Amino acid sequence: MSLELTPNDTAIRQDPVAQLALLLAKELWVLKDRQLVLEAVLTQHGIPVRDLVERYQPGDADRQVIDAARKRFAAEVVAALEAPGDRR
């Protein structure tokens, strides 16, 4: 296996959108891996967390917190795509 960069690798590493996509994919995998491990550990200790999460219905207060977090996350992703001078 060669560790040299191909022209395509170089182009991807210079493209901010590609960099963002790769960063998000990496972070998503870390979270997914940890969630799967956490679910397995809790299940081994008698807490059926997968079922509890699937059946969970957030109340108004929880829904507001979730919605606010989603909006912040979306704003951060969009901000990462803006040129530094365009950021607020």
N, C-alpha and C positions, 0 to 999 in steps of 0.2 A: 504494500500500500504506500502510495506516495503522499507526502505531506505538502507538496508544492501546490501553490494556488493555480487554478486554471483561470483563463480569462473570465469565465462565468463567475467563479468564486470572487474574483476581484470586483467585478461589477456589482455583485450582490452586496458585498461588504461596503461599497461606496454609495449604495442606494438607501436613503433613510427609511423609506417605506419597507424595504426588504429587511433592514435591520430591526425595525419595529416589529414586523411579523415574526422574525426569528426570536426576538426577546420575549414577545408575548407567548409564543409556543413553548419556549423554555420554562417560563414562569407558570404557565398553565400545567405543564407536565409535573412540575414540582408540587403544585397544589393537589393535582389529581392523585399523585403517588402518596402523598401524606394523608389525603382523605381516605384512600383505600386502606392504608395501614391502620389509621384511626378506627375505621369501621370494623376491621377485622379484630383489633384488640378489644374494642368495646363488646363486640359480639362474643368473643371468647370469655368475657367477664359477665355474660348474661344480660347485656343491654342490647336489645335488637334495634340498633341505631338506624340501620337502613330502612326498616319498616317505619320507624318513628318519623324519620325525615320525609319519607314518601307521603305519609298521612298528615304531616304538619300543615296547619292552616294559620297563617300569621294574622294577628289582630291588627287593628288600625295603627297602633303605635309601632309595632314591628314592621308593618308594611311601609310606613313613612321612613323608618330607618333604612330599610332595604332600598327603597326608591331613591333616597338621597345618596346612598353609597353607589348605586348604579349610575346616577347622574355625574357624580364626582369622577368615577372611573372613566366614563365616556369622555368627559371634558379633558382628563389627563391624556387619554389616547389621542384625541384631536390636537391638543396642545403639542404633543410630541411630533406631530407632522408639520407644524408651522415653523417657518424660519424664525431664528432667535429674535429678530427685530419685529416680527409680527405678533409675538406673544404679549399678552396683557399683563 
